[in-house]
């Protein structure tokens, strides 16, 4: 999750190009049109400057929320083009394992652990009411087969603010066709405790941790589908330039992450308060992502003039804070947001993308945003952006500093003539976010 000269989109504004300022969801269309090239490009995603902050302990940074969520998804909108076939609930009519024998007491952690270890289709028979299973040790999933965990809208897995709940850790990288589906289930209070501290160095050198990703779920080289599920009060490492994913962190996925009709609330991590993706496509449909926090600061850069100490092969500057809600990094990975409400999320101080942070190492990948509201999210030096962006403001010129000597052009967002679609040109100005504005605005 480190920064380099790259395409960078830090998104904090409401999507939709109608004439009103009411904040209603847009309808129809997609955000990138024409060709397979990226919708825009940017300079490096920001040096840490002189932002400071202690190394931070491995513990959490916030008190558990008293918020109660009883149903998942965006209650005020949906994707007009529908969701992919993969986003339909998995068939659980012939489960591999049924946890429980009809009572709450029969649904034990031991039974769940055995089921998770075996993989396959897992369902629950815990009685007629809601049941919470306290997870006191991380459930490790098989990586050589597909696993489906279906909570039937009754099951909550609770990490107790102590442990990561689920782990899918394949040794490969973008090779595995197996994965995990979570549906009709709630995961709360998961917590990853980092152990790999960044070598001590004075600010603005990076502070914090190199590990500790994925408070509720960590996945490497697997494919993830989340349907009708809730993630709340999960925490990953609180500080560090390359760590993140308060609820979910996915690294090196072949087929990416698909989230449908789900809710992420009050999760926190150094980067990607709710979801962090590295070299993994991220597609989010009909979901509510609110009140999540990127707790790092100073963003992330490689700058020998500001830090002489080497970490992860770089002169790392800044300690994270990018992507209050969602974070995506990698080569030519796509991000799709459709039918979502991304509300009141916060990036860290001197960091970027309260709602979405999207960066590409090779200037590739497409960002598509449709039927989505992003409002109340904060980022870029802690400023809060307007509740709506309609009509779109005039673009600002790119600053003189940029990632390559190619000509500087303004990055302009214009309504598509076919409907209220946010359309960004593929050849867009390379903008250094250190100028204090999101690219093009």
C-alpha positions as CSV (number, residue, x, y, z in Angstrom):
1,X,0.0,0.0,0.0
2,X,3.0,2.3,-0.5
3,X,2.9,5.3,-2.7
4,X,4.7,5.8,-6.0
5,X,4.2,7.9,-9.1
6,X,0.8,6.6,-10.1
7,X,-2.8,7.2,-11.0
8,X,-4.4,8.5,-7.9
9,X,-8.1,9.3,-7.2
10,X,-9.1,10.5,-3.8
11,X,-12.9,10.7,-3.7
12,X,-14.8,12.7,-1.2
13,X,-17.8,14.1,-3.1
14,X,-21.4,13.1,-3.8
15,X,-21.9,11.4,-7.1
16,X,-24.7,12.4,-9.4
17,X,-25.0,15.3,-11.9
18,X,-28.7,16.3,-11.6
19,X,-29.8,19.8,-11.2
20,X,-30.9,19.6,-7.6
21,X,-28.7,19.7,-4.5
22,X,-30.8,17.3,-2.5
23,X,-28.2,14.5,-2.4
24,X,-30.5,11.9,-4.1
25,X,-28.7,9.0,-5.7
26,X,-27.8,9.3,-9.3
27,X,-29.2,6.9,-11.8
28,X,-27.8,5.0,-14.7
29,X,-24.5,4.9,-16.5
30,X,-21.0,4.3,-15.4
31,X,-18.2,6.6,-14.6
32,X,-15.5,5.7,-17.1
33,X,-16.2,5.7,-20.8
34,X,-14.3,4.5,-23.8
35,X,-11.2,2.4,-24.1
36,X,-9.5,0.3,-21.5
37,X,-7.1,2.9,-20.2
38,X,-7.4,4.5,-16.8
39,X,-9.9,7.3,-16.2
40,X,-7.3,9.6,-14.8
41,X,-3.8,9.8,-13.6
42,X,-2.1,11.4,-10.7
43,X,1.2,12.2,-9.2
44,X,2.5,10.4,-6.2
45,X,-0.3,10.2,-3.6
46,X,1.3,12.4,-1.1
47,X,4.2,12.7,1.1
48,X,3.8,12.7,4.8
49,X,5.3,16.2,5.0
50,X,6.1,17.1,8.6
51,X,3.1,15.2,10.0
52,X,4.0,13.5,13.2
53,X,2.5,10.9,15.4
54,X,3.8,8.3,17.8
55,X,4.5,4.8,16.9
56,X,1.2,3.9,18.4
57,X,0.5,0.7,20.3
58,X,-1.0,-2.4,18.8
59,X,-4.2,-1.7,20.6
60,X,-7.3,-0.1,19.3
61,X,-7.9,3.6,18.9
62,X,-11.7,3.9,19.6
63,X,-14.3,2.7,22.0
64,X,-16.9,0.3,20.7
65,X,-19.9,1.9,19.2
66,X,-23.3,1.6,20.8
67,X,-24.9,1.6,17.3
68,X,-27.2,-1.3,16.6
69,X,-27.7,-2.5,13.0
70,X,-30.4,-4.9,12.2
71,X,-30.4,-5.0,8.4
72,X,-27.6,-4.8,5.9
73,X,-27.2,-2.7,2.8
74,X,-28.1,0.8,1.5
75,X,-31.6,1.6,2.6
76,X,-32.0,4.5,0.2
77,X,-30.8,3.3,-3.2
78,X,-29.7,0.5,-5.5
79,X,-27.7,-0.1,-8.6
80,X,-30.0,0.5,-11.6
81,X,-27.9,-1.9,-13.8
82,X,-28.2,-4.7,-11.3
83,X,-25.5,-6.8,-9.7
84,X,-23.2,-9.5,-11.2
85,X,-24.4,-13.1,-11.2
86,X,-21.6,-13.8,-8.7
87,X,-23.4,-11.4,-6.3
88,X,-26.4,-13.7,-5.9
89,X,-26.5,-15.8,-2.6
90,X,-24.9,-19.2,-2.8
91,X,-27.0,-22.3,-2.7
92,X,-26.9,-23.7,0.8
93,X,-29.6,-26.3,0.5
94,X,-27.1,-29.2,0.9
95,X,-24.6,-28.0,3.5
96,X,-21.3,-29.7,4.2
97,X,-21.7,-28.9,7.9
98,X,-24.6,-27.6,10.0
99,X,-23.4,-26.0,13.2
100,X,-25.8,-26.7,16.1
101,X,-28.7,-29.0,16.7
102,X,-31.5,-26.6,17.2
103,X,-30.6,-24.7,20.4
104,X,-28.4,-21.7,21.2
105,X,-26.3,-23.8,23.5
106,X,-25.5,-26.3,20.8
107,X,-23.8,-23.7,18.6
108,X,-20.3,-23.8,20.1
109,X,-17.1,-22.3,19.0
110,X,-15.6,-25.8,18.8
111,X,-18.2,-26.9,16.3
112,X,-17.7,-23.7,14.3
113,X,-13.9,-24.2,14.3
114,X,-14.3,-27.7,13.0
115,X,-16.6,-26.6,10.3
116,X,-14.4,-23.7,9.2
117,X,-11.3,-26.0,9.1
118,X,-13.1,-28.4,6.8
119,X,-14.6,-25.7,4.5
120,X,-17.4,-26.3,2.1
121,X,-20.9,-25.0,2.8
122,X,-21.6,-24.1,6.4
123,X,-25.0,-23.2,7.9
124,X,-26.4,-23.0,11.4
125,X,-29.2,-24.5,13.4
126,X,-29.2,-22.6,16.7
127,X,-32.8,-22.1,17.4
128,X,-35.3,-19.4,16.3
129,X,-33.6,-16.4,17.7
130,X,-30.4,-14.4,17.0
131,X,-27.2,-16.0,18.4
132,X,-23.8,-14.6,19.0
133,X,-20.7,-16.9,19.0
134,X,-17.7,-15.5,20.7
135,X,-14.6,-16.2,18.7
136,X,-11.6,-16.5,21.0
137,X,-9.1,-17.8,18.4
138,X,-8.9,-17.0,14.7
139,X,-10.8,-19.4,12.4
140,X,-8.4,-20.5,9.7
141,X,-10.1,-21.4,6.4
142,X,-8.9,-23.9,3.8
143,X,-7.4,-22.4,0.7
144,X,-7.8,-25.3,-1.6
145,X,-11.6,-25.3,-1.7
146,X,-14.5,-22.9,-1.7
147,X,-16.1,-22.1,1.6
148,X,-19.6,-20.6,2.1
149,X,-20.6,-19.4,5.6
150,X,-24.3,-18.5,5.8
151,X,-25.6,-17.1,9.0
152,X,-29.3,-17.1,8.0
153,X,-29.6,-13.5,9.3
154,X,-29.3,-14.8,12.9
155,X,-25.6,-15.4,13.5
156,X,-23.1,-12.9,14.8
157,X,-19.4,-13.8,15.1
158,X,-17.8,-11.6,17.8
159,X,-14.1,-11.3,18.1
160,X,-14.4,-9.7,21.5
161,X,-12.1,-6.9,20.6
162,X,-9.2,-9.3,20.9
163,X,-8.8,-11.6,17.8
164,X,-9.1,-11.5,14.0
165,X,-12.2,-13.6,13.2
166,X,-11.4,-15.3,9.9
167,X,-8.2,-15.9,8.0
168,X,-7.7,-17.2,4.4
169,X,-4.0,-17.3,3.7
170,X,-2.8,-18.9,0.5
171,X,0.9,-18.7,-0.3
172,X,0.3,-17.8,-4.0
173,X,-0.4,-14.4,-5.6
174,X,-3.4,-13.9,-8.0
175,X,-3.3,-17.6,-8.9
176,X,-6.0,-19.2,-6.6
177,X,-9.5,-19.8,-8.0
178,X,-10.9,-20.8,-4.6
179,X,-12.3,-18.4,-2.1
180,X,-14.8,-17.5,0.5
181,X,-18.5,-16.4,0.5
182,X,-20.0,-14.8,3.6
183,X,-23.7,-14.2,3.4
184,X,-26.5,-13.2,5.8
185,X,-24.1,-12.9,8.7
186,X,-22.6,-10.3,11.1
187,X,-19.0,-9.9,12.1
188,X,-18.2,-7.6,15.0
189,X,-15.3,-6.6,17.3
190,X,-12.6,-8.3,15.3
191,X,-9.2,-7.0,16.0
192,X,-5.7,-7.7,14.6
193,X,-2.8,-7.0,16.9
194,X,0.3,-6.0,14.8
195,X,3.7,-7.4,15.8
196,X,6.1,-6.0,13.2
197,X,7.0,-2.5,14.3
198,X,8.6,-0.1,11.8
199,X,12.2,0.6,12.9
200,X,12.4,3.7,15.1
201,X,13.2,6.8,13.1
202,X,12.3,10.5,13.6
203,X,9.3,12.0,11.8
204,X,8.5,12.5,9.1
205,X,9.9,9.0,8.6
206,X,7.1,6.4,8.8
207,X,5.8,5.3,12.2
208,X,3.8,2.4,13.3
209,X,3.5,-1.1,12.0
210,X,4.2,-3.2,8.9
211,X,1.5,-5.9,9.6
212,X,-1.8,-6.2,11.4
213,X,-4.2,-6.1,8.4
214,X,-7.8,-7.2,8.4
215,X,-9.6,-6.8,11.7
216,X,-12.4,-9.2,10.9
217,X,-11.0,-11.0,7.8
218,X,-7.6,-11.3,6.2
219,X,-7.4,-12.9,2.8
220,X,-4.3,-13.6,0.6
221,X,-4.6,-15.1,-2.9
222,X,-8.3,-15.9,-2.6
223,X,-11.6,-14.6,-4.0
224,X,-14.1,-13.0,-1.7
225,X,-17.8,-12.5,-2.0
226,X,-19.8,-10.7,0.7
227,X,-23.6,-10.7,0.5
228,X,-26.2,-9.2,2.9
229,X,-23.7,-9.0,5.8
230,X,-22.7,-6.5,8.5
231,X,-19.2,-5.6,9.7
232,X,-19.1,-3.4,12.7
233,X,-16.5,-2.2,15.3
234,X,-13.6,-4.1,13.7
235,X,-10.0,-2.8,14.0
236,X,-6.7,-3.4,12.3
237,X,-3.3,-1.9,13.0
238,X,-3.9,1.8,13.9
239,X,-0.7,3.3,12.3
240,X,1.6,2.5,9.4
241,X,2.0,3.4,5.8
242,X,1.4,-0.1,4.3
243,X,-1.2,-1.7,6.6
244,X,-4.9,-1.4,6.6
245,X,-8.4,-2.9,6.3
246,X,-10.3,-2.3,9.5
247,X,-12.9,-4.9,8.6
248,X,-11.4,-6.7,5.6
249,X,-8.0,-6.8,3.9
250,X,-7.4,-8.7,0.6
251,X,-4.0,-9.1,-1.0
252,X,-3.3,-10.5,-4.5
253,X,-6.8,-11.8,-5.5
254,X,-7.2,-13.4,-8.9
255,X,-11.0,-12.5,-9.2
256,X,-11.2,-9.8,-6.6
257,X,-13.7,-8.7,-4.0
258,X,-17.4,-8.4,-4.6
259,X,-19.6,-6.8,-1.9
260,X,-23.4,-6.7,-2.3
261,X,-26.1,-5.3,0.0
262,X,-23.9,-5.1,3.0
263,X,-23.0,-2.6,5.8
264,X,-19.7,-1.5,7.2
265,X,-19.9,0.8,10.2
266,X,-17.4,2.1,12.8
267,X,-14.4,0.1,11.6
268,X,-10.9,1.5,11.8
269,X,-7.4,0.9,10.5
270,X,-4.4,3.0,9.5
271,X,-5.5,2.9,5.8
272,X,-8.9,1.6,4.5
273,X,-11.0,2.1,7.6
274,X,-13.6,-0.5,6.3
275,X,-11.9,-2.3,3.4
276,X,-8.3,-2.4,2.1
277,X,-7.4,-4.0,-1.2
278,X,-3.9,-4.5,-2.6
279,X,-3.7,-6.0,-6.2
280,X,-7.3,-7.0,-5.9
281,X,-10.3,-5.7,-7.8
282,X,-13.0,-4.1,-5.6
283,X,-16.7,-4.0,-6.6
284,X,-19.3,-2.7,-4.1
285,X,-23.0,-2.8,-4.9
286,X,-26.1,-1.6,-2.9
287,X,-24.1,-1.2,0.3
288,X,-23.8,1.3,3.2
289,X,-20.3,2.3,4.3
290,X,-20.5,4.8,7.1
291,X,-18.5,6.2,10.1
292,X,-15.3,4.3,9.3
293,X,-11.9,5.8,10.0
294,X,-8.4,5.7,8.6
295,X,-6.4,6.3,11.8
296,X,-3.0,6.8,10.3
297,X,-1.5,10.2,9.3
298,X,0.8,11.8,6.7
299,X,-0.2,9.5,3.8
300,X,2.8,7.6,2.3
301,X,5.7,8.4,0.1
302,X,9.2,7.4,-0.8
303,X,11.4,10.5,-0.3
304,X,15.1,10.2,0.6
305,X,15.3,13.9,1.2
306,X,12.9,13.6,4.1
307,X,13.9,10.3,5.6
308,X,17.2,8.5,5.4
309,X,16.0,5.3,7.0
310,X,15.0,2.4,4.8
311,X,11.8,0.4,5.5
312,X,10.3,-2.0,3.0
313,X,13.0,-1.1,0.5
314,X,12.0,2.6,0.5
315,X,12.7,5.9,2.3
316,X,9.2,5.8,3.6
317,X,7.6,9.0,4.7
318,X,4.2,9.3,6.3
319,X,2.2,6.8,8.4
320,X,-0.9,6.1,6.4
321,X,-4.4,7.6,6.9
322,X,-5.6,7.1,3.3
323,X,-9.1,5.8,2.5
324,X,-11.4,6.5,5.5
325,X,-13.8,3.9,4.0
326,X,-12.3,2.1,1.0
327,X,-8.7,1.7,-0.2
328,X,-7.5,0.2,-3.5
329,X,-3.9,-0.1,-4.7
330,X,-2.1,-2.2,-7.3
331,X,-1.6,-2.6,-11.0
332,X,-4.5,-2.2,-13.4
333,X,-7.2,-3.1,-10.8
334,X,-10.7,-1.8,-11.3
335,X,-13.0,-0.3,-8.7
336,X,-16.8,-0.2,-9.1
337,X,-19.2,1.5,-6.8
338,X,-22.9,1.2,-7.7
339,X,-26.0,1.8,-5.6
340,X,-23.9,2.7,-2.5
341,X,-24.1,5.2,0.3
342,X,-20.6,6.1,1.5
343,X,-21.2,8.5,4.4
344,X,-19.3,10.3,7.1
345,X,-16.0,8.4,6.8
346,X,-12.7,10.0,7.8
347,X,-9.2,9.9,6.3
348,X,-6.3,10.7,8.6
349,X,-4.6,14.0,9.1
350,X,-2.6,15.1,6.0
351,X,-4.0,12.0,4.1
352,X,-6.4,11.5,1.3
353,X,-9.7,10.0,0.3
354,X,-12.3,10.1,3.1
355,X,-14.7,8.0,1.0
356,X,-12.4,6.2,-1.4
357,X,-8.7,6.2,-2.0
358,X,-7.8,4.6,-5.4
359,X,-4.3,4.5,-6.7
360,X,-2.6,2.6,-9.5
361,X,1.1,1.8,-9.9
362,X,0.9,1.4,-13.7
363,X,-1.6,4.1,-14.5
364,X,-4.1,1.4,-15.4
365,X,-7.5,0.4,-14.0
366,X,-10.9,1.9,-14.2
367,X,-13.0,3.6,-11.5
368,X,-16.8,3.4,-12.1
369,X,-19.2,5.2,-9.8
370,X,-22.9,5.1,-10.5
371,X,-26.1,5.5,-8.4
372,X,-23.9,6.3,-5.4
373,X,-24.0,9.0,-2.8
374,X,-20.7,10.0,-1.1
375,X,-21.3,12.8,1.5
376,X,-19.9,13.9,4.9
377,X,-16.5,12.2,4.2
378,X,-13.4,14.0,5.3
379,X,-9.9,14.0,3.9
380,X,-7.1,16.2,2.4
381,X,-5.9,18.0,5.5
382,X,-9.1,17.2,7.4
383,X,-11.4,19.4,5.3
384,X,-15.0,18.3,4.8
385,X,-16.3,18.4,1.3
386,X,-19.8,19.5,0.2
387,X,-22.8,17.2,0.6
388,X,-23.4,17.2,-3.1
389,X,-21.4,18.1,-6.2
390,X,-24.1,19.1,-8.7
391,X,-23.5,20.9,-10.9
392,X,-19.8,19.8,-11.0
393,X,-17.4,22.6,-10.0
394,X,-15.0,23.9,-12.6
395,X,-11.7,22.0,-12.6
396,X,-8.5,23.5,-11.3
397,X,-5.4,23.4,-13.3
398,X,-2.8,20.8,-12.4
399,X,0.2,22.0,-10.4
400,X,3.6,22.1,-12.1
401,X,4.9,19.1,-10.2
402,X,3.8,15.8,-11.7
403,X,4.7,12.2,-12.0
404,X,6.2,12.4,-15.5
405,X,7.2,15.0,-18.0
406,X,4.0,14.5,-20.1
407,X,1.9,17.7,-20.8
408,X,-0.3,18.9,-17.9
409,X,-4.0,19.1,-18.7
410,X,-6.9,19.9,-16.5
411,X,-8.9,16.9,-15.2
412,X,-12.5,17.7,-16.0
413,X,-15.7,15.9,-14.8
414,X,-18.6,16.4,-17.1
415,X,-22.2,15.0,-17.2
416,X,-22.8,12.3,-19.8
417,X,-25.4,13.5,-22.3
418,X,-27.2,10.1,-21.9
419,X,-28.0,10.7,-18.3
420,X,-26.7,11.8,-14.9
421,X,-23.4,9.9,-15.1
422,X,-20.1,11.0,-13.8
423,X,-17.7,10.7,-16.7
424,X,-14.0,11.2,-16.3
425,X,-11.7,11.2,-19.4
426,X,-9.1,8.5,-19.7
427,X,-6.2,11.0,-20.4
428,X,-6.4,13.2,-17.3
429,X,-3.9,15.5,-15.7
430,X,-1.3,14.1,-13.4
431,X,-2.0,15.9,-10.2
432,X,0.0,15.9,-7.0
433,X,-2.4,15.6,-4.1
434,X,0.1,17.5,-2.0
435,X,-1.5,20.6,-3.6
436,X,-4.3,20.1,-1.1
437,X,-7.1,19.2,-3.5
438,X,-8.5,15.9,-4.8
439,X,-7.3,15.3,-8.4
440,X,-9.3,17.6,-10.7
441,X,-11.3,19.4,-8.0
